[in-house]
């Protein structure tokens, strides 16, 4: 179970520079349950080190364009058991945005990919994209207990977004604090 989380953290760290090519800053975040606070990092190495040590249940990344606008937000959630992992990728747009959600189940490797649209008014509509086993065969989603994870219609409500903005505004490499302020 631990290896699934570390694999996703590695994906977050590797995807950061690729996504950010020709764009502005990218910040990675993890929730420190031992302190009840979020910690953000501009550089991948300290984030990776702390993530490997703590194995956080919640983490994410915010990427900005050079103009200062958010280009992508990734939110990762998993239970203590490590039975599943949810990776949400939000892409803000003028008329709302999109959400691509991937749910991976550790025990049998089933992967569910969903995609949806966010309205300007905070509404959300989700459509099933596909559900597959590792061998590529289809899975009936009616037989799967899908975890209920918050979908953020208003991206400003994502817990680490205020910290991301503070880090960007102050050009900070690291910042820890509560979701509503350090």
C-alpha positions as a Markdown table, in Angstrom:
| # | Residue | x | y | z |
|---|---|---|---|---|
| 1 | Unk | 0.0 | 0.0 | 0.0 |
| 2 | Unk | 2.8 | 2.4 | 0.9 |
| 3 | Unk | 4.4 | 1.9 | -2.5 |
| 4 | Unk | 1.2 | 3.1 | -4.3 |
| 5 | Unk | 1.4 | 6.4 | -2.4 |
| 6 | Unk | 5.1 | 6.8 | -3.1 |
| 7 | Unk | 4.6 | 6.1 | -6.8 |
| 8 | Unk | 2.0 | 8.8 | -7.0 |
| 9 | Unk | 4.2 | 11.3 | -5.1 |
| 10 | Unk | 6.9 | 10.5 | -7.6 |
| 11 | Unk | 4.4 | 11.2 | -10.4 |
| 12 | Unk | 3.5 | 14.5 | -8.7 |
| 13 | Unk | 7.2 | 15.5 | -8.4 |
| 14 | Unk | 8.1 | 14.5 | -12.0 |
| 15 | Unk | 5.0 | 16.0 | -13.5 |
| 16 | Unk | 5.6 | 19.3 | -11.9 |
| 17 | Unk | 8.5 | 20.5 | -14.1 |
| 18 | Unk | 6.9 | 19.0 | -17.2 |
| 19 | Unk | 3.6 | 20.8 | -16.6 |
| 20 | Unk | 5.4 | 24.0 | -15.6 |
| 21 | Unk | 7.6 | 24.2 | -18.7 |
| 22 | Unk | 7.3 | 27.7 | -20.0 |
| 23 | Unk | 5.0 | 28.6 | -17.2 |
| 24 | Unk | 5.3 | 30.2 | -13.7 |
| 25 | Unk | 5.8 | 28.6 | -10.3 |
| 26 | Unk | 4.7 | 25.2 | -9.1 |
| 27 | Unk | 4.2 | 24.3 | -5.5 |
| 28 | Unk | 3.7 | 20.9 | -3.9 |
| 29 | Unk | 1.7 | 20.4 | -0.6 |
| 30 | Unk | 1.1 | 17.8 | 2.0 |
| 31 | Unk | -1.0 | 17.7 | 5.1 |
| 32 | Unk | 0.9 | 17.1 | 8.3 |
| 33 | Unk | -1.5 | 15.2 | 10.6 |
| 34 | Unk | 1.0 | 15.4 | 13.4 |
| 35 | Unk | 0.7 | 19.2 | 13.4 |
| 36 | Unk | -2.7 | 19.6 | 11.8 |
| 37 | Unk | -1.3 | 21.9 | 9.1 |
| 38 | Unk | -0.5 | 22.0 | 5.4 |
| 39 | Unk | 3.1 | 22.5 | 4.3 |
| 40 | Unk | 4.0 | 23.8 | 0.8 |
| 41 | Unk | 7.3 | 23.5 | -1.1 |
| 42 | Unk | 8.5 | 25.2 | -4.2 |
| 43 | Unk | 11.3 | 22.6 | -4.6 |
| 44 | Unk | 10.6 | 18.9 | -5.1 |
| 45 | Unk | 13.5 | 17.5 | -2.9 |
| 46 | Unk | 12.2 | 18.7 | 0.5 |
| 47 | Unk | 8.7 | 17.8 | -0.4 |
| 48 | Unk | 9.8 | 14.3 | -1.5 |
| 49 | Unk | 11.8 | 13.8 | 1.7 |
| 50 | Unk | 9.0 | 14.8 | 4.0 |
| 51 | Unk | 6.4 | 12.8 | 2.0 |
| 52 | Unk | 8.5 | 9.7 | 2.2 |
| 53 | Unk | 8.9 | 10.1 | 5.9 |
| 54 | Unk | 5.3 | 11.0 | 6.8 |
| 55 | Unk | 3.2 | 9.2 | 4.1 |
| 56 | Unk | 0.5 | 11.9 | 4.1 |
| 57 | Unk | -3.1 | 11.0 | 3.5 |
| 58 | Unk | -3.6 | 14.3 | 1.6 |
| 59 | Unk | -1.3 | 16.1 | -0.8 |
| 60 | Unk | -1.4 | 18.2 | -3.9 |
| 61 | Unk | 0.2 | 20.6 | -6.3 |
| 62 | Unk | -0.6 | 24.0 | -7.7 |
| 63 | Unk | 0.9 | 25.2 | -11.0 |
| 64 | Unk | 0.8 | 28.8 | -12.1 |
| 65 | Unk | 1.1 | 30.5 | -15.5 |
| 66 | Unk | 3.6 | 33.3 | -15.9 |
| 67 | Unk | 0.6 | 35.7 | -15.8 |
| 68 | Unk | 0.0 | 34.5 | -12.2 |
| 69 | Unk | -3.2 | 32.6 | -13.0 |
| 70 | Unk | -3.6 | 29.0 | -11.8 |
| 71 | Unk | -3.1 | 26.5 | -14.7 |
| 72 | Unk | -3.6 | 23.2 | -12.8 |
| 73 | Unk | -4.4 | 21.9 | -9.3 |
| 74 | Unk | -3.8 | 18.3 | -8.3 |
| 75 | Unk | -5.3 | 16.9 | -5.1 |
| 76 | Unk | -4.4 | 13.4 | -3.9 |
| 77 | Unk | -6.3 | 11.6 | -1.1 |
| 78 | Unk | -5.9 | 8.1 | 0.4 |
| 79 | Unk | -7.1 | 6.4 | 3.5 |
| 80 | Unk | -4.7 | 5.2 | 6.3 |
| 81 | Unk | -5.3 | 1.6 | 5.1 |
| 82 | Unk | -3.9 | 2.5 | 1.7 |
| 83 | Unk | -6.8 | 0.5 | 0.1 |
| 84 | Unk | -7.4 | 3.2 | -2.6 |
| 85 | Unk | -6.0 | 6.4 | -3.9 |
| 86 | Unk | -7.9 | 9.3 | -5.5 |
| 87 | Unk | -6.0 | 11.7 | -7.8 |
| 88 | Unk | -8.0 | 14.8 | -8.9 |
| 89 | Unk | -6.6 | 17.1 | -11.6 |
| 90 | Unk | -8.5 | 20.4 | -11.8 |
| 91 | Unk | -7.9 | 22.7 | -14.8 |
| 92 | Unk | -9.5 | 26.2 | -14.3 |
| 93 | Unk | -11.0 | 27.9 | -17.3 |
| 94 | Unk | -12.9 | 31.1 | -17.9 |
| 95 | Unk | -16.2 | 29.3 | -17.9 |
| 96 | Unk | -15.5 | 27.1 | -14.9 |
| 97 | Unk | -13.0 | 24.3 | -15.5 |
| 98 | Unk | -12.6 | 20.6 | -15.8 |
| 99 | Unk | -11.9 | 17.8 | -13.3 |
| 100 | Unk | -10.2 | 14.5 | -14.3 |
| 101 | Unk | -10.4 | 12.0 | -11.4 |
| 102 | Unk | -8.5 | 8.7 | -11.2 |
| 103 | Unk | -9.3 | 6.2 | -8.5 |
| 104 | Unk | -6.9 | 3.3 | -8.1 |
| 105 | Unk | -7.7 | 0.3 | -5.8 |
| 106 | Unk | -4.6 | -1.2 | -4.3 |
| 107 | Unk | -5.9 | -4.8 | -3.8 |
| 108 | Unk | -7.0 | -5.6 | -7.3 |
| 109 | Unk | -5.5 | -2.7 | -9.3 |
| 110 | Unk | -8.8 | -1.6 | -10.6 |
| 111 | Unk | -8.6 | 1.9 | -12.0 |
| 112 | Unk | -11.6 | 4.2 | -12.6 |
| 113 | Unk | -11.1 | 7.3 | -14.7 |
| 114 | Unk | -13.7 | 10.0 | -14.6 |
| 115 | Unk | -14.0 | 13.4 | -16.1 |
| 116 | Unk | -16.4 | 16.3 | -15.4 |
| 117 | Unk | -17.0 | 20.0 | -15.8 |
| 118 | Unk | -17.1 | 22.7 | -13.3 |
| 119 | Unk | -19.5 | 25.6 | -13.9 |
| 120 | Unk | -18.8 | 29.2 | -13.1 |
| 121 | Unk | -21.5 | 29.0 | -10.4 |
| 122 | Unk | -19.7 | 26.1 | -8.6 |
| 123 | Unk | -21.9 | 23.4 | -10.1 |
| 124 | Unk | -20.3 | 20.2 | -11.2 |
| 125 | Unk | -21.3 | 17.4 | -13.6 |
| 126 | Unk | -19.4 | 14.1 | -13.6 |
| 127 | Unk | -19.4 | 11.5 | -16.4 |
| 128 | Unk | -17.8 | 8.0 | -16.2 |
| 129 | Unk | -15.0 | 7.7 | -18.6 |
| 130 | Unk | -13.8 | 4.1 | -17.9 |
| 131 | Unk | -13.3 | 1.4 | -15.3 |
| 132 | Unk | -10.7 | -1.2 | -16.0 |
| 133 | Unk | -8.7 | -4.0 | -14.4 |
| 134 | Unk | -4.9 | -4.0 | -14.8 |
| 135 | Unk | -5.3 | -6.4 | -17.8 |
| 136 | Unk | -7.5 | -3.9 | -19.5 |
| 137 | Unk | -10.8 | -5.7 | -19.1 |
| 138 | Unk | -13.8 | -3.6 | -18.2 |
| 139 | Unk | -15.3 | -3.5 | -14.7 |
| 140 | Unk | -18.9 | -2.9 | -13.8 |
| 141 | Unk | -18.8 | 0.2 | -11.6 |
| 142 | Unk | -22.0 | -0.8 | -9.9 |
| 143 | Unk | -20.1 | -3.5 | -8.1 |
| 144 | Unk | -17.4 | -1.1 | -6.7 |
| 145 | Unk | -17.6 | 0.8 | -3.4 |
| 146 | Unk | -16.4 | 4.2 | -4.7 |
| 147 | Unk | -14.8 | 6.4 | -2.1 |
| 148 | Unk | -16.7 | 9.7 | -1.4 |
| 149 | Unk | -14.1 | 12.4 | -1.8 |
| 150 | Unk | -15.0 | 16.1 | -2.0 |
| 151 | Unk | -15.2 | 17.7 | -5.4 |
| 152 | Unk | -14.4 | 21.4 | -5.3 |
| 153 | Unk | -16.7 | 23.4 | -7.5 |
| 154 | Unk | -15.0 | 26.5 | -6.1 |
| 155 | Unk | -11.3 | 25.9 | -6.4 |
| 156 | Unk | -10.5 | 28.5 | -3.8 |
| 157 | Unk | -12.0 | 26.1 | -1.3 |
| 158 | Unk | -9.2 | 23.5 | -1.8 |
| 159 | Unk | -7.5 | 23.5 | 1.6 |
| 160 | Unk | -4.0 | 24.5 | 0.5 |
| 161 | Unk | -4.9 | 27.2 | -2.1 |
| 162 | Unk | -4.5 | 30.1 | 0.4 |
| 163 | Unk | -1.0 | 28.9 | 1.3 |
| 164 | Unk | -0.2 | 28.5 | -2.4 |
| 165 | Unk | -1.2 | 32.2 | -3.0 |
| 166 | Unk | 0.8 | 33.4 | 0.0 |
| 167 | Unk | 3.9 | 31.4 | -1.1 |
| 168 | Unk | 3.6 | 32.9 | -4.6 |
| 169 | Unk | 3.0 | 36.5 | -3.4 |
| 170 | Unk | 5.9 | 36.3 | -1.0 |
| 171 | Unk | 8.2 | 34.3 | -3.2 |
| 172 | Unk | 8.6 | 31.7 | -0.4 |
| 173 | Unk | 10.3 | 28.3 | -0.9 |
| 174 | Unk | 8.5 | 26.7 | 2.1 |
| 175 | Unk | 5.5 | 27.6 | 4.2 |
| 176 | Unk | 3.4 | 25.6 | 6.7 |
| 177 | Unk | 0.1 | 26.7 | 8.3 |
| 178 | Unk | -3.5 | 26.0 | 8.8 |
| 179 | Unk | -5.8 | 25.8 | 5.8 |
| 180 | Unk | -7.1 | 29.3 | 6.6 |
| 181 | Unk | -3.7 | 30.9 | 7.3 |
| 182 | Unk | -0.2 | 30.2 | 8.7 |
